[in-house]
Amino acid sequence: MVRMDLFSIVILTVLSLSLVAVVVAAVRTLAALRKGRMLSECHGYGSEAMSQTGVSVVVSGARTEDEIEQRLSSEYWRYEVIVVVDSSLDAKLLHTLCLKYALIRVNFPTIEELPIDGVAMLYRSRQRRYRRLVVIDRLHRSCADDWNCGVAVASFDRIVPLESDRFLLPDALPRWVMELHEREPRKAEVLAAQVAPTHFFDRRRVAMFSRSAVIAAGGFASGHPRVSMICCLHGRMLYLPLAYSTAYRHRSDNPLRRLYITTGALPTVVLFVELAYQNWDRAREALMLIVATYVTALLSSVIALSTRLVVRGESGEERTKSLRRLLRCSFRVY
Amino acid sequence: MGDVVGIYSLTLFVVAVLMAVVSMIRAQVRRRRQRMLLSLERCYVSILNRRLLEGGHAESQFPLIERRSSRLVLATVVARMGSVTYGYDRRVLAEVVHCYALDCLLMEQAELSWGMRRVQWLHTLALVDCSDYVYERLTRRFGRSHNRYMSLCVTLAALNHTPERCIAILAERPRLSTFDLAEVLMMLKRGLIPVAYQPLLRAEQTNVRLLGLCIVRYFGVTEAEDDIVAAIASEDREVADAALFTLCALRLRLDREQVRAAARRMSAGERRAWCRHLASEGYSAQTIAHILPETDRRQMCEYVEQTVASYKRCLTN
C-alpha cells in the first residue's frame, strides 16, 4: 500500500513549515504596526519638512465622484491624484467632474519615454483647492495602459498605481515616504505593501514605484502589471497594510486555505484506501494526519485572526464582536 | 510515527485554545486598563495646565502617583505638553520631572522593553528635561546603537540636554534622513535650539548643511539666497540637490551659472524630472529653457513648453 512513514513525514513537514511561515508573517506585521504607532507619535512624521518627496497616485477607471473625493483627502503635503476615466463609457461622470472640480482642458505633454495612445483630453482644476487633481480622458484598454498614461503626466517622481476598488489608508503616504528615506532613497525603485483586509500570503499588493525605474522597465505590461513590475525592480516589502480594497473576496481565494485542503485531502484518500483493505493501523495513522492538518489550520487561523484584530485596533463593543467572530472563525478554519 | 503525529496534534490544539483564551482575556484587561489610564491622563493634563498657567504655584496633587503605571502616564503627558506648549515657563514641567524622577523611570522602562517599544520610551525621554546622570546613562547604554531610531532618540536627548553643542552633535551623526531632519526641526520650532541658519549652511558636514537648508526652506528665509547658491555648487550631491529644491521652494531666481552647472551634472531623466518640478512650481518655459544645457536645449524646449502649458492653471478662484 502506501509507505506511511515517508508520507507522514512529508505531510508533517509541510504543516510545520506553513505554521512557521504564519508565525513569521504575524511577527513581521506586528513589528511593522508597532513601528507605525511609534512614528505616529513623533511630531516630525508627516510634517511639511518631510515633504521633499512628491507622490503621484494614479487611479485607473474611477467610477464615482465619491471615490475621487476620498482619494483627494490624504494629509500628505506633496501629492497629486491622476484619475484616468473613459468618457466613451461614462460621459456623465466626466461631465460631473468637470462641473464639480471646475476642470479645464490643458495640454497633454507628449512623451517619447513610454508608448501612449488613445488620450482624448487632459484636465486640471481651475480651483486652487483641487490643484492636486488631474483627470485624463482616454479609451480604456487595460489598467496597465491607464497607469502608463498616468506615469507620462505625473509631476512627481514616485508613482502609486491603484485600481478603482483600492484606496490608500489615511497614513499611507507619509509612512511610505518615511520608509523610502530610511535607506538609500535613490536605490529603492519599489516599496511594496499589503492590502487590508488581509490574510497572510494574500498576493494583492500596492506599491510605490520610482517613475524613472518604471520608464526604464518599459512601463507596466498587461497581465499582472503591478506584480510583474514589483518582481523586475529592486526594492523591498513592507509588512503592513497601507491600502484597503472594497472588492469582495471569497475565503477560497486564501492560498493557505487551499494548502490545508490539499494537505488534508491526501490522508483522506489514504484513509479510504486503507479502510478498503481493512488495514486498521494505517487507517488510524491517516486519520491522525487528518486531525493534525485540521489542528494546524486551526492554530494558523487563530494566529492570523488575532493579528488582524490587533492591526485593526478596534476597541469597545467592536472588539468584543470581533473576538466572538475570532472564536467562531477559528473553528471554521478560514 | 503515529505517536509523533498525535503529540503534534495535541500540542497544537492546546496552543490554539490557549492563544484564543489568552487573546480574549488580554483584550478585556487591556480595555479596562486603557479606560483607567485615559481618565488619569485627562486629570494630569488639567493639573499640569493649571500649574503652567499659575507659574507652578498651584497646590493640587497628582492622584495615584505612587503607582508606576501612573507615573509613566505622567511622563508621557509631560513630554507631550512640553512639545506643544509655547511661551510657558518650561521649568514647571522640568520640576515635575525631577520631583517624581520621571527621567529615571523612563530610562528604566526603556531598558526593560525592547524593539519599537524601547524606541517609544526613549523618544519620550528625549522630550523631557533629563538630569545629567540619566543623560550619561542614556548615551552610555544606547549611544552606539545600530538602530537608527534609537540613535535618533539619543541625538534628540543630546540636543535637548545641551542645545549649545547642537552643531557638534549633528555632525557626529552618520546620516540624517528626511524624517530625522523633520524631528530636529520640530525641536527647533519649540525653541529648544537657536534658529541660526548661517553657521549651519556654512558648515562642512553634510548633516548640518542639510539641516540648515531644511530650516531655510521651512521658515522661508529668502535672505539666505547667497548661501543656498553656494550650496548648489557643492560637490556633495545630496546637499546640492537639497539646495536646488530649496531655491525652487523659495521661488528665487534660477538664471545663474551655479544652477546651469547643476543642470549639466544631471542625467537626462533627472533633468526631465526637474523640469516637471519647476513647471509645477510656476516657473516659465523661458526661464527653464535658459538653465538647460545648450546641447539639450533644442530637444527639451518643446517638452518644457508643453509641460509648462499643461501646468498653467487659473489660480484666481
Chai-1 contact restraints between the chains, C-beta under 6 A:
chainA,res_idxA,chainB,res_idxB,connection_type,confidence,min_distance_angstrom,max_distance_angstrom,comment,restraint_id
A,D5,B,M1,contact,1.0,0.0,6.0,A-B,restraint_1
A,S8,B,M1,contact,1.0,0.0,6.0,A-B,restraint_2
A,S8,B,V5,contact,1.0,0.0,6.0,A-B,restraint_3
A,R34,B,M116,contact,1.0,0.0,6.0,A-B,restraint_4
A,K35,B,M116,contact,1.0,0.0,6.0,A-B,restraint_5
A,M38,B,M116,contact,1.0,0.0,6.0,A-B,restraint_6
A,M38,B,V119,contact,1.0,0.0,6.0,A-B,restraint_7
A,M38,B,Q120,contact,1.0,0.0,6.0,A-B,restraint_8
A,H43,B,S83,contact,1.0,0.0,6.0,A-B,restraint_9
A,H43,B,M186,contact,1.0,0.0,6.0,A-B,restraint_10
A,G44,B,F179,contact,1.0,0.0,6.0,A-B,restraint_11
A,G44,B,A182,contact,1.0,0.0,6.0,A-B,restraint_12
A,G44,B,E183,contact,1.0,0.0,6.0,A-B,restraint_13
A,G44,B,M186,contact,1.0,0.0,6.0,A-B,restraint_14
A,S47,B,A182,contact,1.0,0.0,6.0,A-B,restraint_15
A,A49,B,A182,contact,1.0,0.0,6.0,A-B,restraint_16
A,A49,B,L185,contact,1.0,0.0,6.0,A-B,restraint_17
A,A49,B,C214,contact,1.0,0.0,6.0,A-B,restraint_18
A,A49,B,Y218,contact,1.0,0.0,6.0,A-B,restraint_19
A,M50,B,T178,contact,1.0,0.0,6.0,A-B,restraint_20
A,M50,B,A182,contact,1.0,0.0,6.0,A-B,restraint_21
A,Q52,B,T178,contact,1.0,0.0,6.0,A-B,restraint_22
A,V106,B,S310,contact,1.0,0.0,6.0,A-B,restraint_23
A,N107,B,Q306,contact,1.0,0.0,6.0,A-B,restraint_24
A,N107,B,A309,contact,1.0,0.0,6.0,A-B,restraint_25
A,N107,B,S310,contact,1.0,0.0,6.0,A-B,restraint_26
A,P109,B,Q306,contact,1.0,0.0,6.0,A-B,restraint_27
A,P109,B,T307,contact,1.0,0.0,6.0,A-B,restraint_28
A,P109,B,S310,contact,1.0,0.0,6.0,A-B,restraint_29
A,R124,B,R313,contact,1.0,0.0,6.0,A-B,restraint_30
A,R126,B,C314,contact,1.0,0.0,6.0,A-B,restraint_31
A,R126,B,N317,contact,1.0,0.0,6.0,A-B,restraint_32
A,Q127,B,N317,contact,1.0,0.0,6.0,A-B,restraint_33
A,R128,B,L315,contact,1.0,0.0,6.0,A-B,restraint_34
A,S155,B,R276,contact,1.0,0.0,6.0,A-B,restraint_35
A,S155,B,S280,contact,1.0,0.0,6.0,A-B,restraint_36
A,D157,B,A273,contact,1.0,0.0,6.0,A-B,restraint_37
A,M178,B,F179,contact,1.0,0.0,6.0,A-B,restraint_38
A,H181,B,S177,contact,1.0,0.0,6.0,A-B,restraint_39
A,H181,B,T178,contact,1.0,0.0,6.0,A-B,restraint_40
A,S212,B,G269,contact,1.0,0.0,6.0,A-B,restraint_41
A,E285,B,G2,contact,1.0,0.0,6.0,A-B,restraint_42
A,M288,B,G2,contact,1.0,0.0,6.0,A-B,restraint_43
A,M288,B,V5,contact,1.0,0.0,6.0,A-B,restraint_44
A,M288,B,G6,contact,1.0,0.0,6.0,A-B,restraint_45
A,L289,B,V5,contact,1.0,0.0,6.0,A-B,restraint_46
A,V291,B,S9,contact,1.0,0.0,6.0,A-B,restraint_47
A,A292,B,V5,contact,1.0,0.0,6.0,A-B,restraint_48
A,A292,B,Y8,contact,1.0,0.0,6.0,A-B,restraint_49
A,A292,B,S9,contact,1.0,0.0,6.0,A-B,restraint_50
A,V295,B,S9,contact,1.0,0.0,6.0,A-B,restraint_51
A,V295,B,L12,contact,1.0,0.0,6.0,A-B,restraint_52
A,V295,B,F13,contact,1.0,0.0,6.0,A-B,restraint_53
A,T296,B,L12,contact,1.0,0.0,6.0,A-B,restraint_54
A,L298,B,A16,contact,1.0,0.0,6.0,A-B,restraint_55
A,L299,B,L12,contact,1.0,0.0,6.0,A-B,restraint_56
A,L299,B,V15,contact,1.0,0.0,6.0,A-B,restraint_57
A,L299,B,A16,contact,1.0,0.0,6.0,A-B,restraint_58
A,V302,B,A16,contact,1.0,0.0,6.0,A-B,restraint_59
A,V302,B,M19,contact,1.0,0.0,6.0,A-B,restraint_60
A,V302,B,A20,contact,1.0,0.0,6.0,A-B,restraint_61
A,S306,B,S23,contact,1.0,0.0,6.0,A-B,restraint_62
A,R319,B,A27,contact,1.0,0.0,6.0,A-B,restraint_63
A,L323,B,M24,contact,1.0,0.0,6.0,A-B,restraint_64
A,L323,B,A27,contact,1.0,0.0,6.0,A-B,restraint_65
A,L327,B,A20,contact,1.0,0.0,6.0,A-B,restraint_66
